[in-house]
Amino acid sequence: MVSVLLVEDDENLTKLYKTELELVGLTVSIATNGQRGLEMAKKEKPDLILLDIILPEKLGLSVLKELKGDDATESIPVVVLSNFDQGENPKKAMELGAVAFLSKQKYTPQQIAKEALAALE
């Protein structure tokens, strides 16, 4: 089974994304804050991480930076999901090593599931 770690603090979005990701055959683990996401990534070594930027305890870009700076997690592809798709966020996420930056406003949960599959190829 291909595993995805979804790091998202919005309960409704978490349910929607989890459902769609499972429909395309992925196994989903959930972390509701950045610190927990980082811990789970190091422990579970998922095949893909979907990471929100605005999170409690540790912001997504800080999580991304730590993941990419750790030998144990640096090779895990990370797709950043955010409503904050203007300004420096997309550029910064890509510079830090994300494989994609998806706007929650422009992508449906179904499209995000398809992008998750594409990121695994």
N, C-alpha and C positions, 0 to 999 in steps of 0.2 A: 504494500500500500504506500502511496505517495502522501507524505505528511506536510501539512501547512500549519504554521503558527500565525494566528491572527491576533495582532496587538491593537486593540480598539476599545475605547472606554464608553462608547455610545451603545447601550444595551439593545436598542432597536436595530441599529445597523449591524451589530454583531450577529443577531439572529438571522437577518436577511442574508448577510454574506456567508454565514456558516451553512445555511440551507442550500444556497446556490453552489458553493464549493463542493458540498457533499453530492449534489446532483451530477456534477461532472466527474465524480469518482475520487475525490480527495478526502483524506482524513484530516479533521480540523481540531487543533488545540487552541484554547483562547486564553489570552492574558489581558486584563483590563487596566493595567498601568505599565509604564515604561520599565520600571525596575523589575517587575515580575516577568515581563516579556524577555528581558535580558537574561534573567535566571533560567527561564524555561528554554530559551534558545541554546544556552550552554549545556543544559542537561539533556534535552531531547534531540538536539541536532536535526531540526526539521529539514525537509527538502526545499522549502520556500518559506519566507517570512513576508507577511503583509503587515505593514507598519504605519500607523497613524502618526502624525507629527505632534499634535496637541494632546498630550497625555498627562495624567497625574503622576507624581513622584519623579519621573524622569522623561524629558521631552524626547520625541521620536528621533530627531536628528542626533541627539546625544547617544541614544541607544544604537543608532546606525554606526556612528563613529566608533563606539566601543566594539560592536560586532566585527567591523572590518579591521580593527586593530588587534584582534585576538586570533591566534593561529587556529584555534579550535572552531571558530565560527566564520572566519573571513571568506570562505568559499561558498557560504550559503547565499543564494540570490535573495535580494530584498526588494520588494515593490513597495514604494511609499504611496499611501493613500491620504489625501488631505482636501479639506475645503479651502485651504490657503494656498491656492495655485498661482498667485500673483507674486511679484517681487522676487526675492532671492531664494525662496524655498525650493522650487524645482531645480534650479542651478546648483544650489548647495547640496541637495540630496544626491544628485548625479555625481558631483565632485567627491562626495563621501563614499560612493560606491554602489548606490542603488542601481538596479537594472532598468527601472521604470518609475515614473512619477504619474499617478493617476488622480485626477480631480474627482472627488466624490459627487460633485454637482453635475459633471459631464458624463460620467459612466454609471450605468445601472448596475445593480448587483450581478445580473447575468453577464454583463460585459466584463465586469471585474473578474468573475470566475473564468471567463475565456482568456483574459489577459494573464491570469495566474497560470493557466495551462501553458500558454505561450512562453512565459518566463521560465518554465521548467524544461523547455526543449533545448 
